[in-house]
Amino acid sequence: MTTTLHAIRVGLRRGGTELMLSLKSTQDLSFYILMALIALGYLYLRRDTIVEGTDLSFPTLAMPSLLGSLMVFGLVMGPAGQLAMDREDGTLLRAKAVPGGILGYVMGQIVTMSGSLVPMLLIVLLPGAFLFDDLMPSGGAGWIRLLWVMLLGIVAILPIGIIIGSLVPSLQKVNTWGLFPMMILAGISGIFYPIQALWGWLQGVAQAFPMYWMGLGMRSAFLPDEAASLELQESWQTGQMITVLSIWAILGLVLAPILLRRMARRQSGSSVGAAREQAAQWVR
Amino acid sequence: MEATQSEVAVDVRDLRMRYGDKDVLDGVSFTVKRGEVVTLLGPNGAGKTTTIEILEGFRLRSGGDVRVLDADPAHGDEAWRARTGVVLQSWRDHARWTPRQLLRLLGRYYLPYSTDEMVRPRDTEDLIRLVGLQDQADQKIRTLSGGQRRRLDVAVGIIGRPELLFLDEPTAGLDPHGKREFHELIHALVDLEDTTILLTTHDLAEAEKLADRILILAAGRIIADGSADALANEIEAKTEVRWTHKGKAHVHATSDATEYVRDLFRQHATGISNLEVRRASLEDTYIALVQKYESGYQTETPTALEEASR
């Protein structure tokens, strides 16, 4: 038990180092900035649009949805890409070769991936607050709501990323397995336009996935209560949100360790070597 | 009971590995005693990597008994893992980290496994000095040269003061200078403490330089087992005798060169010059052995399937 706890502690430290290295990395920072520019640019172009039936501007309404979808993208694509890469480049094998290393590695991933949400969201939110009006969680209750929605989101969505990262055959396939489904979900989950614009059955599909609920949850934290009248059922549907995200969380927490362990078991020097060969061919 | 068992670090009996319908390992048996440095030598595709990965606990075997530090590596727990070291061939992992950061972090994993006799992990600064990375300790790992990287790999492998260290093709891809540096590092390790080492190579000169004992693996079996000298004797080593008689060059292969030369002089009292007696080198022995086995016991050579890392 103490050795397990120790491995977890080393893993937390690993996550801290990774996070710090990521914040110092030009590559990661420019990725965040590029994403922020696209999101803010889109909102800025439509800054004068007032949403029908309200006195709220489009950016005010769309910003929380965007933040919700960014969270989902980050929590799925982050671990999926990182796991696929760490498997190929031997990071995971290194972890396997030291006592408690795999547990530490996973803890490190959780810290890094949850932690990198902060710069990713802040870099969109802070400039947004200066550009647009009414763009902060509504009151103390709003902030508290923001916090628990984010925490629930992490628990529900991070395992999905880990599962995709454990199953995806190679780094090159991560977009097909992760990014494309995410983009489709973003398109049907009321992120960019009201979900009511879609057919009923498609609304049903969207509501089965965390993307819709994260958008809704973030709106419920940021927007005044009157804005709930724009939603389906004219309500924030807090109960349903907790239920759906909890189901995803339970599924993920059961499946992710199993698939992760299966993947780690298959790691060996020759599998890393084979990936290296493969990558050399890609370069050529 | 513990005392009698722990004399042997690795005990492999009738190890088998099958991929699909192909036997990569076909009844491999050998032991490695504590403190020994043993090389698994063989041509590409002979099953060296498969063997060492089974012993490391990274790969499950199809059959046979394997004991590594008195445990089955397929079920080795974390405490067992702490007593072994694996030198991996790094490629581009931890590119943003510095050697000092990585060694500090990986060392921490060994803290719960420290005992009075065996202080784990090794001190990071000592380790950096030991592998000669003082000048690169705070550089990003991606900026290290191939040789420096390999020395970092060794540092990671020995950070927990392993009782048994595995190295799979440690010098593949190194230039001659890098190779020599690496060999010196291994010698230093062996002299410094009584680490048991099992390494694979397809480079005969390397095997000869590093190992107390050489196991030759060909076509999925151990075909020879002994010191470099013993191996050269083991195969009925023919010695080559060359001479010139009345301006004409002659070559003759014999197993008893002394007797042959005596005869030669008896027949020709004069006129013999350029006499040269050349014993089979280890390389000749090795090539002869491998050829004999690959042609005799195997109708087709094993595929390079499991040796893709070169």
Interface residues (C-beta under 8 A of the other chain):
Chain A: T2 T3 H6 A7 V10 R13 R14 T17 L21 S25 D86 D89 G90 T91 L93 R94 K96 A97 V98 P99 G100 G101 G104 Q267 S268 G269 S270 V272 G273 A274 R276 E277
Chain B: T49 T50 E53 E56 F58 R59 E78 A79 R81 A82 G85 V86 L88 Q89 S90 W91 R92 D93 H94 R96 W97 Q101 L105 L106 R108 Y109 Y110 L111 P112 Y113 V156 G157 G160 D168 E306 E307 A308 S309 R310
